[in-house]
Amino acid sequence: MSWSLSLLLFLLFAEVALFYVYKKTRKLPLIKNKLFGRIAVLVIVMSLYLVVDKIFYGPLVSWKYYSNLIKFSIFTVMVEYIYSVIILYIIYYLGFWKEFWKYRYVFRIPLYILLVICITTPWTGLIVSYTDGAFVRGSAYWTIYMVPAVFVVILIGFIVTHFDRVKLKQNWAVWLVVICATFGIVVNYFTYSIIVINFYFTVAEYLIYLKMCDPRLFRSHSTNTFNREAMLYMIDEYQQKGKQLYLGGIKLANYHNVLERIGIFRFDSSIDMVTEWIHSICPDIYVFYIDTKQIFLISEEPINQEKFLRVIKERFERSFIIDDHEIILQAEPFFVSYDLCHESMKQFIIYADHILEKCELDRQQLFVIDGEIINEMKQTNQLKRILTKKIKEKDLLVYYQPLFSTKSKRITGAEALVRMYDEKLGIILPYKFIPLAESTGEILDLGLVVFEKVCQYIQEHDLKEMGINFITVNVSPLQFEDTQLVHKFRQIARDYGVDLSMIEFEITESAMLNTALFDYQMKEFKKYNAHLVLDDFGMGSSNMQRLITYPFSTAKLDMSLVWSYFKGENHIMKHVIEIFKEQNLAIVAEGVEDQSMVKDLSEFGCEYLQGFYFSKPIPAEDFDRLVNQYNHN
């Protein structure tokens, strides 16, 4: 056996082995997988063709004239077609598929021209001819190398025109594949060895598989399911093709308990078991494991939701056996509305953990994620980005709502209230972003920024001349958990030359739950003569005893308590006011909206009134004008 035949057989074995591994591996219906399958089959066919030719016919030049020309033409067409598919794969891999699709027919023109030339060569001699007992190059022989050159030029054209999207260092394997395939053709030009081309194509095929197409690159690192990247990739491709996908999944409600009981390795095995079970009942569904809580399903056809809910309930009522450990997984099924576009699906996948935590899923019924839920989450994340940016840049707005003194009939105080401004969204009210700040922990920095802006306002204004005795600042219960809070306030106040006694700190009852910490903070505030106000008394389950126990200087009646009294729904407010007066607490009534409320609350003994009757929260400049109007005119 000649060395060339041995090499061909070795290459054929390597190509068949790779193709077998590739076919046996579960993969997604992506264009790149289909292209690689085409490359693998074509390279195997080319190797078989060369092996058969070596075994049965010997060297090309030893056979009959027309047969040799036909074989040469067939081989040339195969080489050029394989090369074109390799370049096509690279174009797709680099993300130029959408742009290429517009010019796909132009891409085929060089192949069609070469195909016509090759087919007619046995009669025209355009590529090679048989003259004087030998094969000589024809007038169109250069087209064999022109076609690869055209493909490389097309590839370079895409890279140059979309250079900002190409990550050259990360895609080094791309250039290695192109160089390898091109080098084989160039070497053949000088050596006339068709085995060389086959060898370099095989190397290029292995490079594509190992660095770009290996299905394991899209696998979860711990299970045999596809990962988040694979899911987003698939949705993005189907979006470009304009094809609908159908998305659903399972949320594992008790994953924490199961994880603690059996450990991460057995838990991963249970995920593989669930995946195989899903494939057994729905072989056309693709399963994705996003994290320890969610298993996603994607189908190219609508999923029978009622059937899916039924089989999920039936299966998950039974236990799974993992290494002699019996576990029960509590599965809460969900589906994404068919009306959602691909982009909304991608948003849902990215923020699935937050969305599914917020939604109240049920094991007994199917939960449908619709556009409203997705849009709400998109807005929430948009707000998070804005909030983080505003806090970092200290670009928060502080509005002031006046506190009207019932004794002096003047505005003698104000509550500082934070706002955000965004060019697209306009003024953003605190009920939208304060919960976000608390959930992310940014409430600590937000509170310090607001306090600093209040100190800056006090520094720039003569409050005594204005008739303002104090400004109140809200303190979040989460801020109260910071044992350095008072120290931070004092440091900021000192930087602006402000005495803490000019600022009153409003604290809600929820800050008192940690008694030891609350006692510590109260002592720290009192050490620097800071006044404390109990905020929102009467909202929820207020505790009178707790209020009396701590040294508050002021109590603020929540507007819900005030409004319920004036609507005739209860008469508790008057008794509350009497108790506060007995404890020598100043009383602020919120939600004052008309003159009759002003009259009655003043008679009941409320020292301060706050509400839209006097003014809504307004910017500092407007507050200055309002105070001047009330106090000096």
C-alpha positions, -999 to 999 in steps of 0.1 A, spaced: 0 0 0 14 34 -10 19 61 15 -6 83 -3 -33 57 0 -24 51 37 -27 89 43 -61 90 25 -74 61 46 -62 77 78 -79 110 68 -111 92 59 -111 74 93 -106 107 111 -134 124 92 -159 96 97 -150 94 134 -156 132 138 -188 130 119 -201 101 140 -193 120 172 -210 151 158 -242 132 147 -245 114 181 -243 147 200 -276 165 207 -275 199 191 -296 229 182 -312 235 148 -288 263 140 -275 273 106 -239 268 118 -246 232 127 -262 225 94 -232 241 76 -207 221 96 -227 189 88 -225 198 51 -187 204 54 -182 171 72 -202 151 46 -185 168 16 -150 162 31 -159 125 36 -172 122 1 -141 138 -13 -119 114 7 -140 84 -5 -137 97 -41 -99 98 -38 -96 64 -20 -117 47 -47 -97 64 -74 -64 53 -59 -75 17 -53 -93 10 -86 -79 34 -112 -44 45 -100 -30 78 -110 -52 101 -130 -29 103 -159 -29 65 -164 -65 63 -175 -84 73 -205 -84 109 -217 -121 118 -212 -124 99 -179 -94 117 -165 -109 151 -175 -143 142 -160 -127 131 -127 -106 162 -126 -136 184 -132 -156 166 -105 -128 170 -80 -123 206 -88 -160 214 -83 -159 195 -49 -129 215 -37 -144 248 -47 -177 240 -31 -162 228 1 -141 260 3 -171 281 -3 -191 264 25 -161 269 49 -160 307 40 -198 307 44 -195 292 79 -169 318 88 -192 346 76 -220 332 98 -198 326 128 -186 362 127 -222 374 128 -226 386 92 -254 362 83 -281 388 81 -259 410 58 -248 380 37 -284 369 32 -291 399 10 -262 390 -13 -264 352 -12 -271 349 -49 -241 371 -58 -220 347 -36 -231 318 -58 -221 334 -91 -184 324 -91 -194 288 -83 -219 287 -111 -193 300 -136 -167 275 -125 -193 247 -126 -201 255 -163 -164 257 -171 -157 224 -154 -186 206 -171 -175 217 -205 -137 212 -199 -136 176 -214 -147 191 -247 -134 227 -245 -101 222 -226 -107 255 -208 -92 242 -175 -69 214 -187 -65 196 -220 -47 165 -232 -20 174 -257 8 153 -270 2 126 -245 2 149 -215 -22 171 -195 -16 209 -199 -33 239 -183 -60 255 -203 -68 292 -208 -93 292 -179 -71 272 -155 -68 304 -134 -105 302 -125 -97 273 -101 -79 298 -79 -100 328 -88 -130 314 -70 -113 309 -36 -98 344 -40 -133 359 -46 -146 342 -15 -117 355 6 -123 390 -8 -160 388 1 -151 377 37 -125 406 40 -152 430 26 -176 420 54 -148 424 80 -138 458 68 -173 472 65 -183 459 100 -149 461 117 -164 474 149 -183 440 154 -153 418 148 -132 408 178 -99 398 161 -81 384 191 -111 363 203 -116 349 168 -81 337 161 -94 303 152 -113 319 123 -82 331 107 -64 298 113 -92 279 94 -91 303 65 -53 302 63 -54 264 65 -80 259 38 -64 285 15 -29 271 21 -40 237 9 -52 251 -24 -20 273 -28 3 242 -21 -17 222 -47 -9 249 -73 28 242 -70 28 204 -61 -3 192 -81 -11 170 -51 -48 165 -45 -40 147 -12 -26 180 1 -60 197 -3 -78 168 14 -54 170 43 -57 207 49 -95 205 45 -96 178 72 -75 200 95 -98 230 89 -128 208 96 -114 197 130 -105 234 139 -141 245 131 -155 217 153 -132 222 183 -132 260 184 -165 270 168 -190 243 164 -185 218 193 -220 214 208 -204 212 242 -196 249 239 -233 255 243 -237 231 272 -242 239 309 -209 233 326 -225 209 351 -253 192 332 -260 178 298 -284 205 289 -280 236 268 -271 269 285 -283 305 285 -259 315 257 -273 287 235 -308 298 241 -301 335 233 -282 324 202 -311 303 189 -337 330 195 -315 356 178 -310 334 148 -348 327 144 -354 364 148 -331 370 118 -349 343 98 -383 357 108 -394 323 122 -416 319 153 -404 301 184 -425 289 213 -410 292 248 -420 276 281 -403 262 312 -403 249 347 -394 267 378 -381 245 406 -398 260 437 -380 239 463 -345 239 448 -329 253 480 -341 225 502 -332 198 476 -298 213 471 -290 214 508 -302 178 512 -285 160 483 -257 184 472 -248 200 439 -236 169 421 -267 149 427 -289 179 420 -272 183 386 -279 146 380 -316 152 388 -316 180 362 -302 156 336 -329 131 346 -356 157 341 -341 167 308 -341 131 295 -377 126 307 -388 158 288 -370 145 256 -387 112 260 -422 127 259 -414 157 236 -385 147 214 -388 179 193 -384 202 223 -350 217 232 -342 219 269 -321 247 284 -308 248 320 -304 285 330 -295 282 367 -305 261 397 -341 273 395 -352 273 359 -354 248 331 -365 264 298 -381 247 268 -381 259 232 -401 244 204 -404 252 167 -441 242 169 -468 253 193 -467 233 225 -499 217 237 -500 236 270 -528 215 286 -511 182 279 -477 196 291 -493 208 324 -509 174 329 -478 154 323 -457 178 345 -482 174 373 -483 136 370 -445 131 368 -435 155 395 -460 141 419 -436 111 419 -401 111 433 -368 110 414 -342 84 426 -306 97 425 -280 74 440 -305 58 464 -317 93 474 -354 99 468 -362 135 461 -394 154 452 -390 183 429 -418 209 430 -422 221 394 -441 253 386 -447 254 348 -449 285 328 -452 296 292 -444 327 273 -472 343 254 -472 336 217 -477 373 210 -442 382 224 -416 391 198 -381 375 198 -366 406 215 -390 404 244 -382 367 247 -345 375 251 -353 402 277 -373 376 296 -345 351 295 -319 377 307 -341 387 336 -359 354 341 -348 350 377 -363 384 388 -395 379 368 -402 344 380 -395 354 416 -419 383 413 -446 363 396 -467 340 418 -464 307 400 -486 277 409 -479 240 405 -516 233 397 -520 258 369 -500 272 340 -486 307 343 -483 327 311 -456 354 308 -471 382 287 -458 415 273 -470 435 302 -448 415 326 -418 418 303 -423 456 298 -426 461 335 -393 443 340 -376 463 312 -388 495 328 -375 483 362 -341 476 348 -340 509 330 -348 526 363 -320 506 380 -295 519 354 -307 555 358 -307 553 396 -272 539 397 -260 567 374 -278 594 392 -265 583 426 -229 580 413 -231 615 398 -250 629 427 -275 641 402 -307 637 423 -333 664 428 -345 675 462 -380 689 464 -394 706 495 -430 704 508 -438 731 534 -449 725 570 -474 751 581 -474 761 617 -509 764 632 -496 787 659 -477 813 639 -498 808 607 -465 807 588 -444 781 570 -418 772 596 -405 739 583 -402 717 552 -398 680 543 -370 672 519 -382 647 492 -361 632 465 -369 631 428 -350 619 397 -350 635 363 -344 616 331 -344 632 296 -367 604 283 -388 597 313 -390 632 328 -395 635 366 -395 601 383 -413 599 416 -398 582 447 -424 554 449 -409 541 416 -372 540 426 -370 539 464 -380 502 465 -354 495 438 -328 514 458 -337 493 489 -336 460 470 -301 468 455 -287 483 487 -282 517 470 -306 533 494 -276 539 517 -258 561 491 -290 577 480 -298 588 515 -264 604 519 -267 623 486 -301 637 496 -288 647 531 -258 664 515 -280 684 491 -302 695 521 -270 706 539 -260 725 508 -294 742 507 -291 752 544 -256 766 537 -268 787 508 -299 801 525 -305 821 557 -332 799 572 -337 823 601 -344 851 578 -368 829 558 -386 819 590 -377 782 586 -368 765 618 -360 730 605 -360 707 575 -369 670 578 -351 642 560 -364 607 557 -342 579 569 -349 544 555 -350 514 578 -321 499 558 -301 531 564 -307 526 601 -288 492 599 -256 511 592 -239 517 625 -218 545 610 -249 564 598 -249 592 623 -211 596 619 -216 600 582 -244 625 586 -223 645 611 -193 645 588 -214 658 558 -231 684 580 -197 696 593 -184 699 558 -212 724 550 -211 741 584 -246 729 593 -257 721 629 -275 687 631 -301 704 653 -315 722 622 -324 689 606 -351 665 619 -348 628 609 -380 610 600 -380 573 610 -407 547 604 -417 521 629 -402 493 609 -368 507 618 -375 497 655 -377 460 649 -341 455 658 -343 469 693 -306 468 702 -296 485 670 -324 511 673 -314 519 709 -278 524 697 -288 547 668 -311 568 690 -283 575 714 -260 585 686 -286 609 672 -293 624 706 -256 628 712 -255 655 685 -288 672 694 -305 657 663 -343 656 665 -362 624 656 -397 623 641 -418 591 640 -430 590 604 -463 576 591 -480 569 624 -513 552 618 -502 533 587 -504 495 592 -501 482 628 -487 512 647 -476 506 683 -483 535 707 -463 520 735 -432 518 713 -436 555 704 -438 566 740 -408 545 750 -383 563 727 -373 600 728 -391 613 697 -397 650 696 -424 648 669 -450 624 656 -464 626 621 -499 613 615 -501 593 582 -525 607 557 -545 575 557 -554 581 594 -562 617 587 -584 610 557 -603 582 574 -613 605 601 -626 633 578 -644 607 557 -662 596 589 -647 561 587 -632 562 623 -626 586 651 -593 572 664 -573 602 652 -586 626 679 -577 601 707 -542 596 692 -536 634 691 -547 636 728 -522 609 738 -494 626 719 -502 659 735 -500 643 769 -465 630 760 -455 666 750 -449 655 714 -453 680 685 -478 666 660 -477 669 622 -508 660 602 -502 649 566 -527 650 537 -543 683 544 -564 693 514 -589 719 523 -597 748 547 -620 727 569 -592 702 576 -569 731 585 -595 745 609 -603 712 626 -567 699 629 -556 732 643 -583 730 669 -574 694 678 -539 706 686 -517 697 656 -487 720 656 -479 715 619 -499 708 588 -487 693 556 -505 687 523 -515 699 489 -537 726 504 -505 745 511 -483 731 483 -472 699 467 -434 691 469 -417 717 447 -381 726 436 -360 747 459 -365 779 439 -403 776 440 -401 768 477 -382 800 483 -408 820 465 -437 803 484 -421 809 518 -415 845 510 -452 848 499 -465 832 531 -441 846 557 -433 881 544 -465 893 527 
